[in-house]
Amino acid sequence: FPASLTSLSTHDTKRGEDVRARISVLAELPLEWEAALTALRETAPLYDDPLESLLWQAIVGSWPASRERLKAYAVKAAREAGKSTGWSAPNDDFERRMHALVDSAFDSPRVVELLNGLLDQVTAAGWANSLSAKLIQLTAPGVPDVYQGSELWELSLVDPDNRRPVDFDLRRLYLAAIDAGELPPIDETGAAKMLVVSRALRLRRDRPELFSRYAPLAAIGAAAHHVIAFDRGDAVTIATRL
């Protein structure tokens, strides 16, 4: 430090950086999350409370993940937990219920309604969390590492899900549009994240003298606890939280 690597996603993160950014919003909605989780458990019971909570968080956090990706994640998570099933002695009945839980996210009108209600509450706030975390990572002391594909939303789960092929042509398209002057909206495309990544990395490359020190900055006012800010010398990072 301060020459060590900083990263938000790697080949071995259990959830991609933007999955975590969205899930963290649930911690700010404890009553809504508790009510939704209770209803989801009643609809597709597993009788393994910690794993049920983990799986529903993963489904909300990575949506719109495919059925196949979510089932593969569920199997790995459950077998590595080793409580209700395992690698050496899989519990077929439990794993059938687990696959049915994932299927319900696509096939059960009640579950779809519950998930859509949660996503309506957490998606936009999750995007804000993602952009804040990325800006902080790229401009704080250290050498920022951008994991493959995470220039846009990184909604992968545990490996091998996070080793899927990256659509670099799409990223080049978004970057070219940004370089031509487009200011993308904060939406499901993730182009706004490309704007943050490209601008922050280029500033560090082209103006290294702006990043000569680190000093935290205090905020004042009614929303001061929603701000995280620091001074790198002649560059100031300001990001939102909560």
N, C-alpha and C positions, 0 to 999 in steps of 0.2 A: 504494500500500500504506500502511495496511491497509484502504483503502476500495475496493480493486480487486475485480473479480468472481472468484469461485472456482467451478469446475465440474468434474464428472466425466464428463458426456456433453454433446455438442452435436449440431447438424445434420450435422457433418462428422467425427465420431469414426469410426475404422475398425472399432471394436468397441464395443458398449455397455459401460457401467461394470461391469455384473454378469457379462458375458462375460469381461472382463479379470480380474475378481476370481476367477473359477473357473479360468481358464487359469493364473493365477499359482500355483495349488496344484501344477500339474504340475512347476514348478521345484523343489518340495520332494520330488518323487518321481522323481528322475532315472532310476533303474534300472527302475522300473515303466513309466515313460513310454517309455524307450528300447526295452524289450522289446515293448510294445504297438505302437509306431510301426513297428518292424521287421516285425512280423506283418501289420500293416495294409498296409504297402508291398508285401509279397509277395502279398497278396490282390488288391489293386487298384493295380498299378504305373502310375506316370505318367512315370517316368524324368526327373523334375525334383525333386530332393530338397528344396530350400527350399520350393517351392510345396506339395509333399505335406505337409510338416510344418505349414505355414501352414493348409492346408485341414483337416487332421485336428484341429488346435487349435481352429479355428473351429467345427467340427462338435461337438466336445466342449463348447466354451464356450457355444454358443448352444442346445444341445439342450434341449427338443425343437423345433427349427426345422423348417419344412416342407421338402420336397424342392425345391420351386420357389424358395424363398428361398435355400437353400444353393447351388443351381445358378447363380442370378443373382449371388451373391457370388463364386463361383468364377470365373465369366467375367470379372467386373470386376477381381478381384485378379490373375488370370493375364495379362489383356491390359495392365493398367497396369504389371505387372512387366516385360513386353516380352521375356522370355527365350525362352519356348516358343511363344507366340502373341502377337498384338497387335491393336490396333484397326484399323490400316491394312492388315494382312495376316494375317487369322485363319488359324490352322493347324487345319483341320477334323479331321484325324486325332487331334491332341493333345486338342482340345476334346471329341471323342467319348469318349476315355479319361477325361477329367476328369469328364464327366457320369456315366460308369459308376462312377467313384469315389464320387460322391455317392449314386448309386443303391444302391451296395453297403451303405451305412449303413442302408438300409431293407430290402433284399432278400436280403442274404447272411447266413445264420445265423452264420457264423464272425465276420464283421465286427460284427454286432449283439452277439454274445457279448463281443467285445473292448471295444466301446464301453460296454456295460453294466458291465463290470468296472472301467473307468476312472471312469465316472460314480459308481459306488458309493464310490469312494475320494475323489473331489474335490467332489461336490455340496454336502455339508454344510459342509465347510471353506470352499468358495466363498461360501456364504451368510454365514458368519461374517466373511469378508473384506469382503463387500459392506456388511454392517451397520457394521463398523468404519470403512470408508472413508467411508460416508455421514455417520456421526456426526462424524467429524473434519472433513469438508468443511463441514458445517452449523454447527459450533461454533468453528472456527478463525477467526482474523482474516480479514476480507474480507466481501464481499457474496455469499452463496451463491445460485447459480442452480440450479434444479431443472428439468432438461430435460423436455419434454412426456412424460408417462407414467412417468417414472422414480421416481415415488412407490412403485411396485411394482418387481419385478425388471425390469431393462432388458436384455433379451437380444437386442437388435437388432444387426445388422451394419452395414456401410457404407451410406451413403445410396444409393438411396432407401429402404432397408429401415427406417431409423430415422425415416422420415416417414410411416409407416403410421398410420391412424386410431387414436386412443386411446380406450379404453373408460372414459370418465369416470363412467358410471353405476356400474360396478363399484367404482371408487375411492371414490365417494360412499358406497356401501354399506359398504365396509370401514371408512371413516372414521367413519361413524355408529355402527357396532358398537364401535369403539375408544372413541369418546366416551361410549358407554353403559356402559363399564367392562370390555369384553372385552380380554383380553390374548392376542393371537393367537400360535399356535406358530410356530416358524421352519420353514416348509415351502414347498412349491412355489407357494403362492398369493402370496407376497410381502407379505402383510398385516403381518408383523413389521416390514418396512421402512417401511410407512405409519406405524406406531407411532413409529418413530425420527424420521421426517421431520416428522410433525405436532407431536410433543413438542418437538423441538429448535427448530423455526421459531417455535412459539408462545412458547417461553421467551425467545428473542431479541427477539421483538416486545413481549411483555408485561413483561419484566424487563431492559431494556437496561443497567441499572446493574450487572448481574452480569457484564457483558462489558466490563470497563474496562481490561484489561491482558492480557499474554500472558507466561507463564513455563512452561518445560518442567518436568515433574516426573520425578524419578528413581524407579525401582522397585528393590526389593531382594528377595532370595530366589532359589530354584532356577529359577523361571520368569520372572525379571526381564526377560529379553530377549524375552519374548512380550508385553510390555506397552508401549503408547504412551499417555502421559498428559500433560496440560497444564492449567494453571490460568488461567482467563480473568478472574479477579478474585474473584468469589464463586461461580462455576460451574466445576466441574472435569470435564474429559472423560477418560474411561478407556476404551481400546479394546484389543482383542486382535490379535495378529499371529502369523504362523507357526503 
